[in-house]
Amino acid sequence: MALQNVSRRSLLAGVAALIVAVKVPLSHAAEPVAGCCAPPPAPTTVNAFVRIGEDSRITVVIPSSEMGQGVSTALAMVVAEELDVGLDRVNVEFAPSAKAYARSLGMGISMQVTGGSQSIIAWRYPMAEAGAGARDMLVRAAAARWGVDASACSTDKGDVRSGEHVAAYGELVVEAAKLRAPRKVVVKAAANYRLVGKDTPRVDTLAKVTGAAEFGGDVRREGMMYAAIVQSPVLGGKMRTMEADAARAVPGVSHVLNYDTWVAVVATRWWAAKQALVLLDPQWDEGKNATLSSESMSAAMVEALDKGQPSVGRSDGSAKVAAAAREIDVTYEVPLVDHSPMEPLNCTVHVTQDGVDIWVPTQAQTLVTNAAKEITGFHEDQIRVHTTLLGGGFGRRGNIDYAQFALHIAMAVKGPVQLVLTREEGLQHGFYRPAMIARMRGATADNRISALHIRLAGDNVLYRYTPKLLHRLAPVQGFVMEGLLHSCPYTIANYLADYVPVETPVPIGFWRAVGYSHNAFFIEGIVEELAHKAGVDSVEFRRKMLGEAPRFLAVLNRAVEAAGWGKAPAGHFQGVALHESFGSIVAEVVELSMEAGKPKLHRVTAAVDCGPVVNPATVRDQIMGGVHFGLSSSLGEKVTLKAGRVQQSNFHDYPLLRMSGSVEVEVHIIDNPDAPTGGIGEVGVPPVAPAVCAAIFAATGKRIRRLPILGALETA
């Protein structure tokens, strides 16, 4: 029997069909399921976020990208709540690139972008208002039809009712859409929620399990060609020579395209393009960055601590007293780390005479649109961005280099073309979390911190996205110090946090939890060291400094009580960390043992206060995912440079946490409906590294002041 090529989708579909046949009665297997797979017939647009079909199915337009964080379910829940329907009546669809789906980023900038754990913060209430506005219009349409007052009408399960009158939403939507949208709507009070606040399965689960969900790599268009690229291995290097004829000789190759710092091959199959790149044998002029190394970057940061000009982020009490503190004087350091999403970077583009279609798993639709305008010359109205599901993002897909590559290639190719970057290209040409160093000097009195000075040195992500004349502005400088400024909860009489910029040519970007990810490691590390110096239990030490931060204290107490602080089994050791990021407060207690000189994780107990909760199941999922992401990055991940080249190339030398390294995570959600809404997609990451390091110190007496942990343990 001959073997056939089997796609991921067809394989999953076959497996799913078998599961359904065995587990699900046939009469139920064909029932419609909420998700992004079944678009409603002839929907009528009520507003930018809500469309209703004649069959009364509701399409919710999601302004954020879905990369596994569950935002399509949560925002659909918000709209469904206001329309008094269950999610079984709802489909979700990702928004096109349009101003209606942009949000403010501050400093007068608005963009359609997903990041900073802002999706629920930014969109929960606007989308609730969209749902409530649609309901208002349906009720008014029904009231006009029946000749009754709108106050005499109610809604339930997709119907409007008044006395003996009943009309489905689908019967009313055409009339409703003709009405003027209400100037002001009243959304439901939390006490009246039926759906929001309850554990709810995700709307896209079945589609993902069966292979029906469309990720970027699943896109197929008639006559589509495939492209592969290789970039200069040295940052900023340029093409010198290549064997173009050898590449063109590969069957199926149609184009060899030289763009100076990178070269592309286009073929009828991706593997043919990839093989042609090998025969292309490009040689590069390495340029001025050929001497760049991790060691030289680290040395520059160390020098900047003493010789650079710092920007003050926060100063409480006496800055002179804080700066003079010397009871403890330590330096912590974190390396460059990569995002490494599981789905390779990809983009499909079709340029025609009338415009351009772009199918792309992106976090930044506005940036993709702007790039298309610049590269193709088309007007914004001629550019159509189709956002697919993202196979992980973590900030990497907020950069659009791969879309820019695809757009350039598509301008030279007749018909659609799909670019897929190899894992090596993605890892060696990433937009990394910047390396950062912190010198911390502190002193204690009365079993609390009396003076603390934290000075950071390193590169600043915002420098890549703002004009140079804005670099010294407080919001730009303060971005690097997030977690050390207003959100630092500890009452410290004399506290100084400042930052010295150290610019590098290395591409850097927004990485999951951004500055919070390293600043939690820094400040929670020095808190642990000062607690030990004072001879005080680290939890009690923190409690003494949280008198003016009751929310933080409540989160800390919930975590340590649930973890059984101080009651770990024999041979197990605990560490704790507390941090706020993106408006949410998280405490984590790590329990581990040491085996052959390495930590073995047994349990992580987390408590989170993220304000009002839409879907508790998603909150737990994101904390669990954040913990494992944090474990992976803090234990073993590190990008190093030598002779201007990234040394790592794939998962054999850039080790991500495997399934065998997963750990039990217990999540406790503190209900706080009156607090501001916080984010959840990134907030589980920052406390991980300091909590693990604290537990290792409890087990071994070794202080870990440099990440990754496993590398630091080898030299401790």
C-alpha positions in Angstrom: 0.0 0.0 0.0 1.5 3.3 -1.1 2.0 6.0 1.5 0.2 9.3 0.8 1.1 12.8 2.0 -1.1 13.7 5.0 -1.7 17.2 6.2 -1.9 18.2 9.8 -5.5 19.1 9.3 -6.6 15.8 7.6 -4.7 13.8 10.2 -6.5 15.6 13.1 -9.8 15.3 11.3 -9.4 11.6 11.0 -8.4 11.2 14.6 -11.2 13.4 15.7 -13.7 11.5 13.7 -12.6 8.3 15.4 -12.9 9.9 18.8 -16.4 11.2 18.0 -17.5 7.8 16.7 -16.3 6.1 19.8 -17.2 8.7 22.4 -20.2 10.7 21.1 -23.6 9.4 20.1 -24.1 9.9 16.4 -27.2 12.0 17.0 -25.1 14.6 18.8 -22.0 14.5 16.7 -23.3 16.7 14.0 -24.8 19.4 16.2 -23.4 23.0 15.6 -20.7 24.0 18.1 -19.8 27.6 18.9 -16.5 28.6 17.3 -14.9 30.2 14.2 -15.8 27.4 11.8 -19.4 28.0 10.8 -20.2 31.5 9.5 -23.8 32.5 9.8 -26.0 32.9 6.7 -26.7 36.5 5.4 -25.7 38.3 8.6 -26.8 41.9 9.2 -24.3 44.3 10.7 -25.7 45.9 13.9 -22.4 47.6 14.8 -18.7 47.1 14.4 -18.6 44.2 16.8 -22.0 42.4 16.3 -23.7 40.9 13.3 -26.9 38.8 13.4 -28.1 36.4 10.8 -31.7 35.6 9.8 -31.2 32.3 11.7 -30.5 34.4 14.9 -26.9 33.3 15.1 -24.7 36.0 16.4 -21.3 36.8 15.0 -19.0 38.6 17.4 -16.1 40.4 15.7 -13.0 40.1 17.9 -10.6 43.0 17.7 -7.7 41.1 19.3 -5.5 38.3 17.9 -6.1 34.9 19.4 -2.8 33.1 20.3 -4.1 30.7 22.9 -4.9 33.3 25.6 -8.6 32.7 25.3 -9.6 36.3 24.3 -12.0 35.2 21.6 -14.0 33.2 24.2 -13.9 35.9 26.8 -15.0 38.8 24.6 -17.6 36.6 23.0 -18.9 35.9 26.5 -19.1 39.7 27.2 -21.3 40.3 24.1 -23.4 37.2 24.7 -24.1 38.3 28.2 -25.5 41.6 27.1 -27.6 39.9 24.4 -28.9 37.3 26.8 -27.8 34.3 24.7 -25.5 31.4 25.4 -22.2 30.8 23.5 -24.0 28.0 21.6 -25.6 30.8 19.6 -22.4 32.7 18.9 -19.7 32.5 16.2 -16.5 34.5 16.5 -14.6 36.2 13.6 -11.4 38.1 13.7 -11.6 41.8 12.8 -10.1 43.2 9.6 -7.5 45.9 9.9 -9.6 49.0 10.5 -9.6 52.1 12.7 -12.7 50.8 14.5 -10.6 48.1 16.1 -7.6 50.2 17.1 -6.9 51.1 20.8 -5.0 53.9 22.4 -1.3 53.1 23.3 -0.7 56.5 24.9 1.3 59.5 23.7 -1.3 60.1 21.0 -0.8 56.7 19.3 -3.6 54.4 18.4 -3.1 51.0 16.8 -4.8 47.7 16.2 -2.5 45.5 18.2 -2.6 42.7 20.7 -0.1 42.9 23.6 0.6 44.1 27.0 -2.2 41.9 28.4 -4.6 44.6 27.3 -7.3 42.8 25.4 -9.8 42.5 28.3 -8.7 45.8 29.9 -9.2 47.6 26.6 -12.1 45.8 25.1 -14.3 44.3 27.8 -16.5 47.4 28.3 -16.6 48.7 24.7 -17.7 45.2 23.6 -20.2 45.0 26.5 -21.6 48.3 25.3 -21.7 46.9 21.7 -23.8 44.0 22.9 -26.0 46.1 25.0 -26.5 48.6 22.1 -27.4 45.7 19.8 -29.9 44.5 22.4 -31.4 48.0 22.7 -31.9 48.3 18.9 -33.6 44.8 18.7 -35.9 45.7 21.6 -36.8 49.0 20.0 -37.5 47.3 16.7 -39.8 44.8 18.4 -41.6 47.5 20.4 -42.3 49.4 17.2 -43.6 46.3 15.4 -45.9 45.5 18.3 -46.9 49.0 19.2 -45.7 48.7 22.8 -43.2 50.6 24.9 -39.7 49.3 24.8 -39.7 49.1 28.6 -42.4 46.4 28.3 -40.0 44.2 26.3 -37.5 41.7 27.6 -34.9 39.4 26.0 -34.0 35.8 26.6 -32.2 33.1 24.6 -32.2 35.1 21.4 -35.8 36.3 21.5 -37.5 39.6 22.3 -40.7 39.1 24.4 -43.6 41.3 25.4 -46.8 39.7 26.8 -47.9 37.2 24.1 -45.5 38.7 21.5 -42.3 36.8 20.7 -39.8 37.5 17.9 -36.4 36.0 17.3 -33.4 38.3 16.9 -33.1 37.1 13.3 -36.7 38.3 12.6 -35.9 41.7 13.9 -32.4 42.4 12.9 -33.0 44.1 9.5 -35.4 46.5 11.1 -33.1 47.0 14.1 -30.1 47.8 11.9 -32.0 50.8 10.4 -32.4 52.4 13.7 -30.1 55.0 15.1 -27.6 53.5 17.6 -28.2 54.5 21.2 -26.1 57.4 22.4 -25.7 55.8 25.7 -26.3 52.3 26.9 -26.5 50.7 30.3 -24.7 47.4 30.6 -25.7 44.7 33.0 -24.8 44.9 36.7 -22.5 42.0 37.8 -25.3 40.7 40.0 -27.3 39.9 36.9 -24.7 38.0 35.0 -25.6 34.6 33.8 -22.5 33.8 31.8 -19.7 36.2 32.7 -17.8 35.1 35.8 -18.4 31.4 35.2 -16.1 28.7 33.9 -16.7 28.5 30.2 -15.2 26.2 27.6 -13.3 27.9 24.8 -15.2 28.5 21.6 -12.3 27.3 19.4 -11.4 24.0 21.1 -13.3 21.7 18.8 -12.0 23.4 15.7 -8.4 23.1 16.9 -8.9 19.4 17.9 -10.4 18.5 14.5 -8.0 20.5 12.4 -10.7 22.8 11.1 -9.2 25.9 12.8 -7.0 28.0 10.4 -3.5 29.0 11.5 -1.3 30.9 9.2 0.5 27.8 8.0 -2.8 26.3 7.0 -3.7 28.9 4.4 -4.0 27.5 0.9 -4.8 29.5 -2.2 -5.2 28.3 -5.7 -2.0 28.4 -7.6 0.0 29.3 -4.5 3.8 29.4 -4.6 6.1 28.9 -1.6 9.0 30.9 -0.5 12.0 30.4 1.9 14.6 32.9 2.9 18.0 33.2 4.4 19.4 36.3 6.1 22.9 37.4 6.8 24.1 35.3 9.8 25.9 38.5 11.1 23.5 41.2 12.2 23.5 43.9 9.5 25.7 41.9 7.0 25.1 42.3 3.3 25.1 39.9 0.3 28.5 39.6 -1.5 28.0 36.6 -3.8 25.6 33.7 -4.4 25.2 30.8 -6.8 21.9 31.8 -8.3 22.1 29.4 -11.3 22.6 26.4 -9.0 19.5 27.4 -7.1 17.4 28.0 -10.2 18.3 24.5 -11.4 16.3 22.9 -8.7 13.0 21.5 -10.1 10.1 23.8 -9.3 12.1 26.9 -8.5 10.7 30.0 -10.2 12.5 33.0 -8.6 15.7 33.8 -6.8 15.4 37.3 -5.3 18.3 39.2 -3.7 17.3 41.9 -1.2 20.9 42.8 -0.1 20.6 41.7 3.6 18.4 38.6 2.7 17.7 36.4 -0.2 14.5 34.5 -1.1 13.8 31.5 -3.3 10.3 30.9 -4.7 9.2 27.4 -5.8 6.1 25.3 -6.4 6.9 23.5 -3.1 8.4 24.9 0.1 11.0 22.1 0.4 12.3 22.8 -3.1 12.8 26.4 -2.1 14.6 25.4 1.0 16.9 23.0 -0.8 17.6 25.7 -3.4 18.8 28.0 -0.6 21.4 25.5 0.4 22.7 25.3 -3.2 22.6 29.1 -3.4 25.6 29.2 -1.0 25.4 32.9 -0.2 28.5 34.7 1.0 28.2 37.8 3.1 30.1 41.0 3.9 29.8 40.8 7.7 30.0 44.5 8.4 30.7 46.4 11.6 28.9 44.0 13.9 31.2 41.1 13.3 33.0 41.6 16.6 29.8 41.8 18.7 29.6 39.2 21.5 27.6 38.5 24.6 30.7 39.2 26.7 31.2 42.7 25.2 27.6 43.5 25.7 27.7 42.4 29.4 30.9 44.4 29.9 29.3 47.5 28.5 26.3 47.2 30.9 28.7 46.8 33.9 30.6 49.9 32.8 27.4 51.9 32.4 26.4 51.2 36.0 29.2 53.5 37.2 29.9 55.8 34.2 26.5 56.2 32.6 24.0 59.0 33.1 20.9 57.5 34.8 17.3 58.6 34.6 15.5 58.5 37.9 12.3 56.5 37.8 11.2 56.6 41.4 12.6 58.4 44.5 11.1 58.1 47.9 12.6 59.6 51.1 16.2 60.4 50.7 17.8 59.4 47.5 21.2 60.0 49.1 20.5 57.6 51.9 19.2 55.0 49.4 22.3 55.4 47.2 24.6 55.1 50.2 23.1 51.8 51.4 25.8 49.1 51.6 24.5 46.4 53.9 24.1 44.3 50.8 25.6 45.2 47.4 24.9 42.7 44.7 24.5 42.5 40.9 21.9 40.5 39.1 21.9 39.8 35.3 19.5 38.3 32.7 20.5 37.3 29.2 18.8 37.8 25.8 16.0 35.3 25.4 13.9 34.4 22.4 10.1 34.1 22.1 10.2 30.7 20.2 6.5 30.3 19.4 5.7 26.8 18.2 4.2 27.9 14.9 7.0 29.0 12.5 6.7 32.6 11.3 4.7 32.7 8.1 2.7 35.0 5.9 0.7 34.5 2.7 0.3 37.4 0.2 -1.6 37.8 -3.0 -1.0 41.0 -5.0 -3.4 41.8 -7.8 -4.1 44.9 -9.9 -6.9 45.9 -7.5 -5.2 45.4 -4.2 -3.4 43.0 -1.9 -4.7 40.3 0.4 -2.5 39.3 3.4 -3.2 36.2 5.5 -1.0 36.4 8.5 -0.8 35.3 12.2 0.0 38.8 13.6 -0.4 40.8 16.7 -0.1 44.1 14.9 -2.6 44.5 12.1 -2.0 48.3 11.8 1.7 47.7 11.3 1.1 45.1 8.6 -1.3 47.5 6.8 1.3 50.3 7.0 4.0 48.0 5.6 1.7 47.0 2.8 1.0 50.6 1.9 4.7 51.3 1.8 5.8 48.2 -0.2 2.9 47.8 -2.6 1.8 51.5 -3.1 -1.8 50.5 -2.5 -4.2 52.7 -0.6 -5.4 51.5 2.8 -8.8 50.7 1.3 -7.1 48.2 -1.1 -5.3 46.3 1.6 -7.1 43.4 3.2 -5.5 41.8 6.3 -6.9 38.4 7.2 -5.8 37.5 10.7 -5.5 33.8 11.3 -5.1 32.0 14.6 -1.6 32.4 16.0 0.3 29.3 17.1 1.8 31.2 20.0 3.0 34.8 19.9 4.4 36.1 23.3 5.2 39.4 21.6 7.2 38.0 18.7 4.3 38.4 16.2 4.0 42.1 17.2 7.1 42.5 14.9 6.2 42.3 11.3 9.5 41.5 9.6 8.1 38.2 8.2 5.1 40.0 6.7 7.4 42.6 5.1 9.5 39.8 3.6 6.4 38.2 2.2 5.1 41.5 0.7 8.4 42.1 -1.1 8.4 38.6 -2.5 4.8 38.8 -3.6 5.5 42.0 -5.6 7.8 39.9 -7.8 5.6 36.8 -8.1 2.4 36.5 -10.1 -0.3 34.9 -7.9 -0.3 34.1 -4.2 2.9 33.2 -2.3 3.4 31.8 1.2 6.6 32.5 3.1 7.5 30.2 5.9 10.7 30.9 8.0 12.7 27.9 9.2 13.1 27.5 13.0 16.8 28.5 12.5 15.8 31.8 10.7 13.3 32.6 13.4 15.6 31.9 16.3 18.8 33.5 14.9 16.9 36.6 13.7 14.5 37.2 16.5 13.5 40.3 18.4 14.7 39.2 21.8 14.0 40.3 25.3 17.0 42.6 26.0 19.8 41.6 28.3 19.7 43.6 31.5 21.8 44.1 34.6 20.8 45.4 38.0 23.1 46.6 40.8 21.2 46.7 44.0 22.3 48.1 47.3 20.2 47.9 50.4 20.0 48.1 54.2 17.5 47.0 56.9 16.2 48.3 60.2 13.4 47.1 62.4 13.0 43.9 60.3 12.2 45.8 57.1 14.1 47.5 54.3 15.2 50.9 55.3 17.1 51.9 52.2 17.3 50.4 48.7 18.9 51.6 45.5 18.2 49.7 42.2 20.1 50.8 39.1 19.4 49.1 35.8 21.6 49.1 32.7 20.6 47.7 29.3 18.8 48.3 26.1 15.3 49.8 25.8 12.6 48.2 23.6 10.8 51.5 23.2 13.9 53.0 21.5 13.1 50.7 18.5 9.6 52.2 18.2 10.0 55.9 19.1 12.0 58.8 17.5 15.3 59.5 19.2 14.2 62.9 20.4 11.6 61.2 22.6 14.1 58.7 24.2 14.7 60.8 27.3 11.1 61.3 28.1 10.0 59.8 31.4 7.4 57.3 29.9 10.1 55.9 27.6 12.8 55.6 30.2 10.3 54.3 32.8 9.2 51.5 30.5 12.4 49.6 31.3 11.7 50.1 35.1 8.1 48.8 35.1 7.6 46.8 38.2 10.0 49.0 40.2 8.0 52.2 40.0 4.4 52.9 41.1 3.5 49.2 41.1 6.2 48.3 43.6 4.1 47.7 46.8 6.7 47.8 49.5 6.9 50.7 51.9 10.6 51.6 52.0 11.6 54.8 53.7 14.4 55.6 51.3 14.0 54.1 47.8 15.7 55.0 44.6 15.2 53.3 41.2 17.1 54.5 38.1 18.2 53.4 34.7 21.2 53.8 32.4 20.5 53.2 28.7 23.0 50.9 26.9 22.0 50.7 23.2 23.1 47.7 21.1 22.6 46.7 17.5 20.8 43.6 18.6 17.1 43.4 17.5 14.9 43.5 20.6 11.2 43.4 21.1 8.3 43.0 23.4 8.7 39.6 25.2 6.0 38.0 27.4 5.8 40.3 30.5 8.5 42.6 29.0 10.3 44.5 31.7 8.3 43.0 34.6 9.9 39.6 33.7 13.4 40.7 34.7 12.5 43.4 37.3 10.6 40.9 39.4 13.7 38.7 39.4 15.7 41.7 40.6 13.6 43.3 43.3 12.2 40.0 44.7 15.8 38.7 44.8 17.1 41.6 46.8 14.0 41.4 49.1 14.9 37.7 49.8 18.6 38.6 50.5 17.7 41.4 52.8 15.2 39.2 54.7 17.9 36.6 55.2 20.4 39.3 56.3 17.8 40.5 58.9 17.2 37.0 60.0 13.5 37.2 59.3 11.2 34.7 57.4 10.8 36.1 53.9 7.0 36.1 54.1 6.9 37.9 57.4 9.5 40.3 56.0 7.2 41.2 53.1 4.1 41.5 55.3 5.8 44.2 57.4 6.2 46.3 54.2 2.7 45.8 52.8 0.7 47.8 55.3 -0.2 50.3 52.7 -0.9 47.7 50.0 -3.8 45.5 51.3 -4.5 43.9 47.9 -0.9 42.7 47.7 -1.1 41.4 51.3 -4.3 39.5 50.6 -2.7 37.8 47.5 0.4 36.9 49.4 -1.5 35.5 52.3 -3.8 33.4 50.0 -0.8 31.9 48.2 1.3 31.0 51.3 -1.7 29.6 53.1 -2.7 27.4 50.2 0.8 26.3 49.7 1.3 25.4 53.4 4.2 27.8 53.8 6.8 26.3 56.1 5.2 22.8 56.0 6.9 21.3 53.0 7.6 17.6 53.1 11.0 16.5 54.2 13.6 17.1 51.4 11.3 19.7 49.8 12.0 23.4 49.9 9.9 26.5 49.3 10.4 29.9 47.8 7.9 32.8 47.3 7.6 35.9 45.1 5.1 38.6 44.8 4.7 41.0 41.8 2.2 43.2 40.0 2.1 43.5 36.3 -0.4 44.8 33.9 -2.8 45.7 36.7 -2.9 42.2 38.2 -1.2 41.0 41.4 0.3 37.5 41.5 2.0 35.6 44.3 3.7 32.2 43.6 5.1 29.7 46.0 7.5 27.1 44.4 8.1 23.8 46.0 11.2 21.8 44.8 13.8 19.3 45.8 17.4 19.0 44.5 18.5 16.0 42.5 22.1 15.6 41.2 22.6 19.3 41.8 19.6 20.4 39.8 16.1 21.5 40.9 13.2 19.2 40.6 9.9 21.1 40.6 7.0 19.5 42.5 4.4 22.2 42.8 3.6 25.8 42.2 0.8 27.5 44.2 -0.4 30.8 42.8 -2.8 33.4 43.9 -4.0 36.1 41.6 -6.1 39.3 41.9 -6.9 40.6 38.4 -10.0 42.5 39.4 -13.3 41.5 37.8 -13.1 38.1 36.1 -14.8 37.2 32.8 -13.8 33.6 32.5 -12.2 32.0 35.5 -11.1 29.0 33.5 -9.1 31.2 31.2 -7.5 33.0 34.2 -6.3 29.6 35.6 -5.1 28.5 32.2 -3.1 31.6 31.7 -1.5 31.5 35.1 -0.6 27.8 34.5 0.8 28.7 31.1 2.7 31.7 32.4 4.3 29.6 35.2 5.6 27.0 32.7 6.7 29.8 30.3 8.6 31.4 33.2 10.1 28.0 34.2 11.3 27.4 30.7 13.0 30.8 30.3 14.5 31.0 33.8 15.8 27.5 33.9 17.6 27.1 30.6 16.9 29.7 27.9 19.7 32.0 26.8 20.6 33.6 23.4 24.3 34.2 23.1 26.3 36.1 20.4 29.8 35.4 19.1 31.4 37.3 16.2 28.1 39.0 15.6 26.2 35.7 15.2 23.5 34.2 17.3 25.0 30.9 18.4 21.7 29.0 19.0 19.8 27.6 16.1 17.0 25.2 17.2 15.6 23.4 20.2 18.7 21.2 20.5 20.8 24.2 21.7 17.9 26.5 22.8 16.1 24.1 25.2 12.5 24.8 26.0 10.7 23.1 28.9 9.5 19.7 27.8 6.4 17.9 29.0 8.5 15.9 31.4 9.4 19.1 33.1 5.9 20.3 33.6 4.7 20.8 37.2 1.4 20.8 39.1 0.1 24.4 39.3 -2.6 25.3 41.7 -4.3 28.6 41.0 -6.4 30.6 43.5 -8.4 33.5 42.1 -9.3 36.3 44.5 -12.6 37.7 43.6 -12.4 41.5 43.5 -15.2 42.8 41.3 -14.8 46.4 42.4 -11.1 46.7 41.4 -10.0 47.9 38.0 -9.7 45.2 35.4 -6.2 43.7 35.1 -4.5 41.7 32.4 -3.9 38.0 32.6 -1.9 36.7 29.6 1.5 37.6 31.0 1.2 38.0 34.7 2.0 34.5 35.7 5.6 34.8 34.3 7.4 37.4 36.5 7.2 35.8 39.9 8.5 32.4 38.7 12.3 33.1 38.5 12.7 34.7 41.9 10.5 32.1 43.6 12.5 29.2 42.1 15.8 30.9 43.1 14.5 31.5 46.7 13.6 27.8 47.0 17.1 26.8 45.6 18.7 29.0 48.3 16.6 27.3 51.0 17.7 23.9 49.7 21.4 24.7 49.0 22.4 28.0 50.5 23.4 29.1 46.9 22.3 32.5 45.7 21.3 32.6 42.0 21.9 36.1 40.7 22.2 35.3 37.0 19.8 33.6 34.6 19.4 31.0 33.4 19.4 29.1 36.6 20.9 25.8 35.4 23.9 27.6 34.0 24.3 29.6 37.1 24.2 26.5 39.3 27.1 25.0 37.4 29.3 27.9 38.4 27.8 28.7 41.8 
